[in-house]
Amino acid sequence: MAGKDRDRFSTATRLRLLGEQTAARVYRSQNRRQARRSRLTGRAAFLALIVCSLVVALAYPMRQYISQRDQIADQERLSREAHQRTEELRDEKARLKDDAYIRRLARQHLHYVLPGETGYTVVDPDAAEERGGEPGATGRPWHSNLWGGVDSADRE
């Protein structure tokens, strides 16, 4: 047994034991570092870079595509409105070829009367006051109102 104890406490045995313990500690610390280390590997970082590059590269063309689709929709709407207006004008042109329609427009808008008829114009007093402008200026002729405006501008 004495030989066993001596082997146990020999310098070589101690150094070997110390080396094994140190190696075990280093191995454990490396394992802990690897466990704490991020899962972002070089391949994952490269893949993320590629995906971000694609997103940036495709963002502007997609925005242009959407913008152009909106512009196309607006132009199609304007085209439909123009066709509708064209049809309305064609209908109006066809109606203007009718003499009865022309007479009716002349009587209605231009206050024409046929020979032997008497024309009347009815003035709505409420409408006349609304168009009059300044209160109290309705009883004077237009040139008096004009000079009154010039005089009031000179005074200021």
BELURUR-V804501 format. One record per residue. RES is the residue in one letter. PSI is psi in radians with two decimals (none if undefined). Layout:
BEGIN
RES,PSI  RES,PSI
END
This chain:
BEGIN
M,-0.51  A,-0.57  G,-0.58  K,-0.74  D,-0.66  R,-0.68  D,-0.58  R,-0.62  F,0.29  S,2.80  T,-0.70  A,-0.69  T,-0.73  R,-0.76  L,-0.73  R,-0.78  L,-0.76  L,-0.70  G,-0.69  E,-0.73  Q,-0.72  T,-0.75  A,-0.68  A,-0.71  R,-0.78  V,-0.77  Y,-0.75  R,-0.72  S,-0.64  Q,-0.67  N,-0.69  R,-0.71  R,-0.72  Q,-0.62  A,-0.65  R,-0.39  R,2.55  S,2.69  R,0.00  L,1.76  T,3.09  G,-0.68  R,-0.74  A,-0.70  A,-0.72  F,-0.73  L,-0.75  A,-0.69  L,-0.73  I,-0.78  V,-0.78  C,-0.70  S,-0.73  L,-0.72  V,-0.79  V,-0.70  A,-0.56  L,-0.21  A,-0.85  Y,-0.83  P,-0.63  M,-0.71  R,-0.73  Q,-0.73  Y,-0.81  I,-0.72  S,-0.73  Q,-0.61  R,-0.70  D,-0.73  Q,-0.68  I,-0.74  A,-0.72  D,-0.75  Q,-0.65  E,-0.67  R,-0.78  L,-0.65  S,-0.76  R,-0.74  E,-0.68  A,-0.71  H,-0.70  Q,-0.75  R,-0.66  T,-0.75  E,-0.71  E,-0.74  L,-0.62  R,-0.71  D,-0.74  E,-0.71  K,-0.74  A,-0.68  R,-0.60  L,-0.27  K,-0.20  D,2.17  D,-0.61  A,-0.65  Y,-0.69  I,-0.78  R,-0.74  R,-0.72  L,-0.71  A,-0.74  R,-0.66  Q,-0.85  H,-0.58  L,0.00  H,0.66  Y,2.56  V,2.60  L,2.77  P,2.33  G,-0.19  E,2.72  T,2.22  G,2.42  Y,2.49  T,2.11  V,2.20  V,2.20  D,2.10  P,-0.58  D,-0.68  A,-0.61  A,-0.67  E,-0.63  E,-0.65  R,-0.23  G,-0.53  G,-1.91  E,2.49  P,2.43  G,-0.21  A,-0.08  T,-0.42  G,-0.20  R,2.71  P,2.87  W,-0.61  H,-0.51  S,-0.68  N,-0.67  L,-0.84  W,-0.61  G,-0.65  G,-0.68  V,-0.75  D,-0.73  S,-0.55  A,-0.59  D,-0.59  R,-0.44  E,none
END
